[in-house]
Amino acid sequence: MFRPVRIEAPAELPVSLEECKQHAVVSFDDDDALMETFLAGATEYLDGFRGVLGRFMVTQTWQVARCNFARRMVLPVPDVSSVEVTFDDAEGTGQTVPAELVQIVPEARGTLVRLSSDFELPDLEDDNPAPVQLTFTAGFGAAAEVPMPLKIAIMRLARYYYDDRLGTGATMSWSDFDRQIAPWRWMSV
């Protein structure tokens, strides 16, 4: 499996600028751009393949390429709501596995993508190192569906970045922060 590539970014951040400013007790607009940067950084720290949560918060679309087919393929993330399986056949023509022949099942290692036995595994393009693509949508949904403890964690982290922007030694209880996000942290078993 090749490195995942984001195809479609989330439509919104899990927390709005106004929510973050209210949490940080910032009542003026002069630092909005700065606060938006910290809000985006806090979200990125938690969200996605590289984030400490190991999962997506707001729905987004990613693609993983593979060198071959298998009846059972695992996406290394939870909360997958849809998947499309495409491939380049032996002639190099792009094809799509019919949706009714693809099943997604949550499991301990992420999300299992299972191809029906009714789908005959085709010959793939020889010169292509990754002729099979799994394009999937994952996340809790819209920002309103992101669990509140995660929204609070984002606001806490953005406020910490804001308060310590000059390196003055602002403090945050990282052990409390870790306990707050722990129930939502996902790791493959």
Steps between C-alpha positions, in 0.01 A plus 500: 500500500629844408489816709145642533425818303227746594264554208249732665570704812235545768246770415554664840711481814349320800493832690413842361715808554225656714479192725877500541514873577224461758690216667826699495321813628612706202238768430676699226557422132862614460640150555241308294750387237743390770227317691387327178858379450514359853156342458613330178824387668314356799265313268787364294679386818201278584342411164576248229761237424780702658294648783519361851139379480575276200154576359316771312268742676310688228416286196766499228597285201827311460649253257728203556668326206593133494710281273238224485150387588399296799156385607565662836684833515540704818491879518702602808232738638159476667178691423499424125158579354561416133762351271543479124738242355650580160773333298692514175430182303757310291456751214549797735134603490351634822220283643279516809391205711118516521397647839270206577805270492692704759428474871656703783522352848650666810764283665782523755764593240290771333240442234480180300415541130364169382447414133215264422581156361275605208777739391752321285844638577626644170848513353662834578725732302854356515692829474305670779649460852163590657212403271241464781362806682269516800340842531325537834311751709556497875428712806230565758307715251460879504659718770179481702546121529855511637492391867512796739810377691695517172371850425605611847843340449546696176400825671731430796792434270431805280479716812829357626665585165349850517607562861853374433548669161786711636662209683411644838455161662122457495403174662253225427446175682601250233402206719146644530498563126607140428230365732242716325577363153584143608148356447506626140855397413498214254776248453495192283506175692 
